[in-house]
Amino acid sequence: FELNVLLRHLCHSYKVQGHYSEELYQNFYQKISDCILFSQLEKLFPTIAESYLKLIRDYSRRQYSNLIRACLDYIDFHYAEDITLSGLASRFSVTDSYLSARFAEETGENLISYVNTVRIRYACTLLEKLQLSMQKIAELCGFSSSNYFSRVFHQKMGISPTEYRKQVQARIS
């Protein structure tokens, strides 16, 4: 349990968004609790460490300025809303051009591309866990239409949302 707590704390020090590390923490807390034998725990340790390190590698925000970190946090919690460059610039009291340039410089992608990446990540979760219509998933993820959602999904993932759902269901079966 201590390792799980220490690795969650490490995620926080690397500015990983709390909901990511908390989900992982809860998952491993349950797996550790379910272990009956010490050998089961020994086998679990590498998986725990690798999972937290991947989380830090994929979601660390330590290298970003306060402005960009605030934008990323806002997008993570408001992805289903209408997010625009001018809206974010206004929210953080900077000009559109300044925010656009800083965002691209620090993250390596433009703001709308990042917003769509976050939305598609959430869409994948919905496609994997729930049997909702594409229209409903598009709506929950902040896309204006299911056609635009499908187009962006295919662009980011290389397959359609329907095909993605089929592949996930085939793996589970």
MIDOSE-1310 file (N, C-alpha, C; in nm, 2 decimals, decimal comma, always signed):
residues 173
feln	+0,08/-0,12/+0,00/+0,00/+0,00/+0,00/+0,09/+0,13/+0,00; +0,20/+0,12/+0,07/+0,29/+0,23/+0,08/+0,34/+0,27/-0,06; +0,38/+0,17/-0,14/+0,43/+0,20/-0,27/+0,33/+0,27/-0,35; +0,21/+0,23/-0,35/+0,10/+0,29/-0,42/+0,08/+0,44/-0,38
vllr	+0,09/+0,46/-0,25/+0,08/+0,60/-0,20/+0,20/+0,69/-0,25; +0,32/+0,63/-0,24/+0,44/+0,70/-0,28/+0,43/+0,73/-0,43; +0,39/+0,64/-0,51/+0,38/+0,66/-0,65/+0,28/+0,76/-0,69; +0,16/+0,76/-0,62/+0,06/+0,86/-0,64/+0,12/+1,00/-0,61
hlch	+0,19/+1,01/-0,50/+0,25/+1,14/-0,46/+0,35/+1,18/-0,56; +0,43/+1,09/-0,62/+0,52/+1,13/-0,73/+0,45/+1,19/-0,85; +0,33/+1,13/-0,88/+0,25/+1,18/-0,99/+0,21/+1,33/-0,96; +0,17/+1,36/-0,84/+0,13/+1,49/-0,80/+0,25/+1,59/-0,81
sykv	+0,37/+1,54/-0,78/+0,49/+1,63/-0,79/+0,53/+1,65/-0,93; +0,49/+1,57/-1,02/+0,51/+1,59/-1,16/+0,40/+1,66/-1,23; +0,30/+1,71/-1,15/+0,19/+1,79/-1,20/+0,10/+1,71/-1,29; +0,08/+1,58/-1,26/-0,01/+1,50/-1,33/-0,15/+1,53/-1,28
qghy	-0,25/+1,55/-1,36/-0,38/+1,59/-1,32/-0,43/+1,48/-1,22; -0,49/+1,52/-1,11/-0,53/+1,44/-1,00/-0,62/+1,33/-1,04; -0,72/+1,35/-1,13/-0,81/+1,24/-1,16/-0,74/+1,12/-1,23; -0,64/+1,15/-1,30/-0,56/+1,03/-1,36/-0,50/+0,95/-1,25
seel	-0,42/+1,01/-1,16/-0,35/+0,94/-1,06/-0,44/+0,87/-0,96; -0,56/+0,94/-0,93/-0,65/+0,89/-0,84/-0,72/+0,76/-0,89; -0,75/+0,76/-1,01/-0,81/+0,64/-1,07/-0,71/+0,52/-1,07; -0,59/+0,55/-1,10/-0,48/+0,44/-1,09/-0,46/+0,39/-0,95
yqnf	-0,46/+0,49/-0,86/-0,44/+0,46/-0,72/-0,55/+0,37/-0,67; -0,68/+0,40/-0,70/-0,79/+0,32/-0,65/-0,79/+0,18/-0,71; -0,75/+0,17/-0,84/-0,74/+0,04/-0,91/-0,64/-0,05/-0,84; -0,52/+0,01/-0,81/-0,41/-0,07/-0,75/-0,44/-0,10/-0,60
yqki	-0,51/-0,01/-0,54/-0,55/-0,03/-0,40/-0,63/-0,16/-0,39; -0,73/-0,17/-0,48/-0,82/-0,29/-0,49/-0,74/-0,41/-0,52; -0,65/-0,40/-0,62/-0,57/-0,52/-0,66/-0,48/-0,57/-0,54; -0,42/-0,47/-0,47/-0,33/-0,50/-0,36/-0,42/-0,57/-0,25
sdci	-0,54/-0,51/-0,22/-0,63/-0,57/-0,12/-0,67/-0,71/-0,15; -0,68/-0,74/-0,28/-0,72/-0,87/-0,32/-0,61/-0,98/-0,31; -0,49/-0,94/-0,30/-0,38/-1,03/-0,29/-0,39/-1,11/-0,16; -0,37/-1,24/-0,17/-0,37/-1,33/-0,05/-0,23/-1,37/-0,02
lfsq	-0,15/-1,40/-0,12/-0,02/-1,45/-0,11/+0,09/-1,34/-0,14; +0,20/-1,35/-0,07/+0,31/-1,25/-0,10/+0,36/-1,26/-0,24; +0,35/-1,38/-0,30/+0,40/-1,40/-0,44/+0,31/-1,32/-0,54; +0,18/-1,31/-0,50/+0,09/-1,23/-0,58/+0,13/-1,08/-0,58
lekl	+0,17/-1,03/-0,46/+0,22/-0,89/-0,45/+0,34/-0,87/-0,53; +0,43/-0,97/-0,52/+0,56/-0,96/-0,59/+0,54/-0,94/-0,74; +0,44/-1,01/-0,79/+0,41/-1,00/-0,94/+0,34/-0,87/-0,97; +0,28/-0,81/-0,87/+0,20/-0,69/-0,90/+0,29/-0,57/-0,90
fpti	+0,40/-0,57/-0,82/+0,49/-0,45/-0,81/+0,54/-0,39/-0,94; +0,59/-0,47/-1,03/+0,64/-0,41/-1,16/+0,53/-0,35/-1,23; +0,41/-0,41/-1,23/+0,30/-0,35/-1,30/+0,26/-0,22/-1,24; +0,26/-0,21/-1,11/+0,23/-0,08/-1,04/+0,33/+0,03/-1,08
aesy	+0,45/+0,00/-1,07/+0,56/+0,09/-1,11/+0,55/+0,14/-1,25; +0,54/+0,04/-1,34/+0,53/+0,07/-1,49/+0,41/+0,16/-1,52; +0,30/+0,13/-1,45/+0,17/+0,21/-1,48/+0,19/+0,35/-1,43; +0,24/+0,37/-1,32/+0,26/+0,51/-1,27/+0,36/+0,58/-1,35
lkli	+0,47/+0,52/-1,39/+0,57/+0,59/-1,47/+0,52/+0,62/-1,61; +0,43/+0,54/-1,67/+0,37/+0,57/-1,80/+0,27/+0,69/-1,78; +0,20/+0,69/-1,67/+0,11/+0,80/-1,64/+0,19/+0,93/-1,63; +0,30/+0,93/-1,56/+0,39/+1,05/-1,55/+0,44/+1,09/-1,69
rdys	+0,49/+0,99/-1,76/+0,54/+1,02/-1,90/+0,44/+1,08/-1,99; +0,32/+1,03/-1,98/+0,21/+1,07/-2,07/+0,14/+1,20/-2,03; +0,13/+1,22/-1,90/+0,05/+1,33/-1,85/+0,12/+1,44/-1,76; +0,25/+1,43/-1,75/+0,32/+1,53/-1,66/+0,30/+1,67/-1,73
rrqy	+0,28/+1,76/-1,64/+0,26/+1,90/-1,68/+0,37/+1,99/-1,62; +0,47/+1,93/-1,56/+0,57/+2,00/-1,49/+0,65/+2,10/-1,58; +0,67/+2,07/-1,71/+0,75/+2,15/-1,80/+0,67/+2,27/-1,85; +0,54/+2,28/-1,83/+0,46/+2,38/-1,89/+0,46/+2,51/-1,80
snli	+0,44/+2,62/-1,86/+0,42/+2,74/-1,78/+0,29/+2,74/-1,71; +0,27/+2,83/-1,61/+0,14/+2,83/-1,54/+0,03/+2,86/-1,63; +0,04/+2,94/-1,73/-0,07/+2,97/-1,82/-0,11/+2,85/-1,90; -0,01/+2,78/-1,96/-0,05/+2,66/-2,04/-0,10/+2,55/-1,95
racl	-0,04/+2,53/-1,83/-0,09/+2,43/-1,74/-0,24/+2,46/-1,70; -0,27/+2,59/-1,68/-0,41/+2,63/-1,65/-0,50/+2,60/-1,76; -0,45/+2,63/-1,89/-0,54/+2,59/-2,00/-0,56/+2,44/-2,02; -0,46/+2,37/-2,00/-0,47/+2,22/-2,01/-0,57/+2,17/-1,90
dyid	-0,56/+2,22/-1,78/-0,65/+2,18/-1,68/-0,79/+2,21/-1,71; -0,81/+2,34/-1,76/-0,94/+2,38/-1,80/-1,00/+2,29/-1,91; -0,92/+2,26/-2,01/-0,97/+2,18/-2,12/-1,00/+2,04/-2,07; -0,92/+1,98/-1,98/-0,95/+1,85/-1,92/-1,08/+1,84/-1,85
fhya	-1,12/+1,95/-1,79/-1,25/+1,95/-1,71/-1,37/+2,00/-1,78; -1,34/+2,07/-1,90/-1,45/+2,13/-1,97/-1,46/+2,09/-2,12; -1,40/+1,98/-2,15/-1,39/+1,94/-2,29/-1,53/+1,92/-2,36; -1,63/+1,90/-2,28/-1,76/+1,88/-2,34/-1,83/+2,01/-2,37
edit	-1,77/+2,12/-2,33/-1,82/+2,25/-2,36/-1,76/+2,31/-2,49; -1,82/+2,42/-2,53/-1,77/+2,49/-2,65/-1,64/+2,56/-2,61; -1,52/+2,51/-2,65/-1,39/+2,57/-2,61/-1,34/+2,63/-2,74; -1,31/+2,76/-2,73/-1,24/+2,83/-2,84/-1,12/+2,90/-2,79
lsgl	-1,03/+2,93/-2,89/-0,91/+3,00/-2,85/-0,94/+3,14/-2,79; -1,03/+3,21/-2,85/-1,07/+3,34/-2,80/-1,13/+3,33/-2,66; -1,21/+3,23/-2,63/-1,27/+3,21/-2,50/-1,17/+3,18/-2,40; -1,07/+3,10/-2,43/-0,96/+3,07/-2,33/-0,87/+3,19/-2,31
asrf	-0,84/+3,26/-2,42/-0,76/+3,38/-2,41/-0,82/+3,48/-2,31; -0,95/+3,50/-2,33/-1,03/+3,59/-2,25/-1,03/+3,54/-2,10; -1,05/+3,42/-2,08/-1,05/+3,36/-1,95/-0,92/+3,38/-1,87; -0,81/+3,37/-1,94/-0,68/+3,39/-1,88/-0,61/+3,52/-1,91
svtd	-0,69/+3,62/-1,96/-0,65/+3,76/-1,97/-0,52/+3,77/-2,06; -0,52/+3,70/-2,17/-0,41/+3,72/-2,27/-0,48/+3,73/-2,41; -0,40/+3,77/-2,50/-0,45/+3,78/-2,64/-0,46/+3,65/-2,71; -0,54/+3,64/-2,81/-0,56/+3,51/-2,88/-0,42/+3,47/-2,94
syls	-0,36/+3,57/-3,01/-0,23/+3,53/-3,07/-0,12/+3,49/-2,97; -0,12/+3,55/-2,86/-0,02/+3,51/-2,76/-0,05/+3,37/-2,71; -0,17/+3,34/-2,67/-0,21/+3,21/-2,63/-0,18/+3,10/-2,73; -0,22/+3,13/-2,85/-0,20/+3,04/-2,96/-0,05/+3,01/-2,98
arfa	+0,03/+3,11/-2,98/+0,18/+3,09/-3,00/+0,24/+3,01/-2,88; +0,20/+3,05/-2,76/+0,26/+2,98/-2,64/+0,21/+2,84/-2,63; +0,08/+2,81/-2,66/+0,03/+2,68/-2,66/+0,10/+2,59/-2,75; +0,11/+2,63/-2,88/+0,18/+2,55/-2,98/+0,33/+2,53/-2,94
eetg	+0,39/+2,64/-2,89/+0,54/+2,63/-2,86/+0,56/+2,53/-2,74; +0,47/+2,53/-2,64/+0,49/+2,44/-2,53/+0,44/+2,30/-2,54; +0,33/+2,29/-2,62/+0,27/+2,15/-2,63/+0,31/+2,08/-2,76; +0,34/+2,16/-2,86/+0,38/+2,10/-2,99/+0,26/+2,08/-3,08
enli	+0,14/+2,12/-3,03/+0,02/+2,12/-3,12/-0,07/+2,24/-3,10; -0,16/+2,26/-3,19/-0,24/+2,38/-3,17/-0,36/+2,35/-3,07; -0,42/+2,45/-3,02/-0,52/+2,43/-2,92/-0,64/+2,35/-2,96; -0,69/+2,37/-3,07/-0,81/+2,29/-3,12/-0,77/+2,14/-3,14
syvn	-0,65/+2,12/-3,19/-0,61/+1,98/-3,20/-0,60/+1,91/-3,06; -0,55/+1,99/-2,96/-0,54/+1,93/-2,83/-0,68/+1,91/-2,77; -0,77/+2,00/-2,79/-0,91/+1,98/-2,74/-0,97/+1,86/-2,80; -0,95/+1,84/-2,93/-1,00/+1,72/-3,00/-0,93/+1,59/-2,95
tvri	-0,81/+1,60/-2,91/-0,74/+1,48/-2,86/-0,80/+1,44/-2,73; -0,83/+1,54/-2,64/-0,89/+1,51/-2,51/-1,03/+1,45/-2,53; -1,10/+1,51/-2,62/-1,24/+1,46/-2,65/-1,24/+1,32/-2,71; -1,14/+1,29/-2,79/-1,14/+1,15/-2,85/-1,10/+1,05/-2,74
ryac	-1,01/+1,09/-2,65/-0,97/+1,01/-2,54/-1,09/+0,97/-2,46; -1,17/+1,07/-2,43/-1,29/+1,04/-2,35/-1,39/+0,96/-2,44; -1,40/+0,98/-2,56/-1,49/+0,91/-2,65/-1,45/+0,76/-2,65; -1,32/+0,73/-2,65/-1,27/+0,59/-2,65/-1,32/+0,52/-2,52
tlle	-1,32/+0,59/-2,41/-1,37/+0,54/-2,29/-1,52/+0,50/-2,30; -1,59/+0,60/-2,35/-1,74/+0,58/-2,37/-1,77/+0,46/-2,46; -1,69/+0,45/-2,57/-1,71/+0,35/-2,67/-1,68/+0,21/-2,61; -1,58/+0,21/-2,52/-1,54/+0,08/-2,46/-1,64/+0,04/-2,35
klql	-1,70/+0,13/-2,28/-1,77/+0,09/-2,16/-1,92/+0,10/-2,17; -1,97/+0,18/-2,26/-2,12/+0,20/-2,27/-2,17/+0,18/-2,42; -2,29/+0,14/-2,43/-2,35/+0,12/-2,56/-2,44/+0,24/-2,59; -2,38/+0,35/-2,61/-2,45/+0,47/-2,64/-2,44/+0,49/-2,79
smqk	-2,54/+0,57/-2,85/-2,54/+0,60/-2,99/-2,42/+0,69/-3,02; -2,37/+0,70/-3,14/-2,26/+0,79/-3,18/-2,30/+0,93/-3,16; -2,43/+0,96/-3,18/-2,48/+1,10/-3,16/-2,46/+1,14/-3,01; -2,50/+1,05/-2,92/-2,49/+1,08/-2,78/-2,34/+1,09/-2,74
iael	-2,26/+1,00/-2,79/-2,12/+1,01/-2,75/-2,06/+1,14/-2,80; -2,09/+1,18/-2,93/-2,04/+1,30/-2,98/-2,09/+1,42/-2,89; -2,21/+1,42/-2,85/-2,26/+1,52/-2,77/-2,19/+1,53/-2,63; -2,17/+1,41/-2,57/-2,11/+1,41/-2,44/-1,96/+1,45/-2,44
cgfs	-1,90/+1,44/-2,56/-1,76/+1,47/-2,58/-1,74/+1,61/-2,63; -1,85/+1,69/-2,65/-1,83/+1,82/-2,69/-1,83/+1,85/-2,84; -1,86/+1,75/-2,92/-1,86/+1,77/-3,07/-2,00/+1,82/-3,11; -1,99/+1,91/-3,21/-2,11/+1,97/-3,26/-2,21/+1,88/-3,34
ssny	-2,15/+1,77/-3,40/-2,23/+1,68/-3,47/-2,16/+1,54/-3,47; -2,24/+1,44/-3,50/-2,18/+1,30/-3,50/-2,09/+1,29/-3,62; -2,12/+1,36/-3,73/-2,04/+1,35/-3,85/-1,90/+1,41/-3,82; -1,90/+1,53/-3,76/-1,77/+1,59/-3,72/-1,69/+1,50/-3,62
fsrv	-1,76/+1,44/-3,53/-1,70/+1,35/-3,43/-1,64/+1,24/-3,51; -1,71/+1,17/-3,60/-1,66/+1,06/-3,67/-1,53/+1,10/-3,76; -1,54/+1,22/-3,82/-1,43/+1,26/-3,90/-1,30/+1,28/-3,81; -1,32/+1,35/-3,70/-1,21/+1,38/-3,61/-1,16/+1,24/-3,55
fhqk	-1,25/+1,16/-3,51/-1,21/+1,03/-3,45/-1,12/+0,95/-3,55; -1,17/+0,94/-3,68/-1,09/+0,87/-3,78/-0,95/+0,94/-3,80; -0,95/+1,07/-3,80/-0,82/+1,14/-3,82/-0,73/+1,11/-3,70; -0,77/+1,10/-3,58/-0,69/+1,08/-3,47/-0,65/+0,93/-3,44
mgis	-0,75/+0,84/-3,47/-0,73/+0,70/-3,44/-0,71/+0,61/-3,56; -0,73/+0,66/-3,68/-0,71/+0,58/-3,79/-0,82/+0,49/-3,83; -0,92/+0,48/-3,75/-1,04/+0,40/-3,78/-1,17/+0,48/-3,73; -1,28/+0,43/-3,78/-1,41/+0,50/-3,74/-1,44/+0,46/-3,59
ptey	-1,53/+0,54/-3,53/-1,57/+0,50/-3,39/-1,64/+0,37/-3,39; -1,72/+0,34/-3,49/-1,79/+0,21/-3,50/-1,69/+0,09/-3,50; -1,59/+0,11/-3,59/-1,49/+0,00/-3,60/-1,41/-0,01/-3,47; -1,38/+0,10/-3,40/-1,31/+0,10/-3,27/-1,39/+0,02/-3,17
rkqv	-1,52/+0,04/-3,17/-1,61/-0,03/-3,07/-1,61/-0,18/-3,10; -1,62/-0,21/-3,23/-1,62/-0,35/-3,27/-1,49/-0,42/-3,23; -1,37/-0,35/-3,25/-1,25/-0,41/-3,21/-1,24/-0,43/-3,06; -1,29/-0,34/-2,98/-1,29/-0,35/-2,84/-1,38/-0,47/-2,79
qari	-1,49/-0,48/-2,85/-1,58/-0,59/-2,82/-1,52/-0,72/-2,86; -1,45/-0,73/-2,97/-1,39/-0,85/-3,01/-1,28/-0,90/-2,92; -1,21/-0,80/-2,86/-1,10/-0,83/-2,76/-1,16/-0,89/-2,64; -1,27/-0,83/-2,59/-1,34/-0,87/-2,47/-1,40/-1,01/-2,48
s	-1,45/-1,04/-2,60/-1,52/-1,17/-2,62/-1,42/-1,29/-2,62
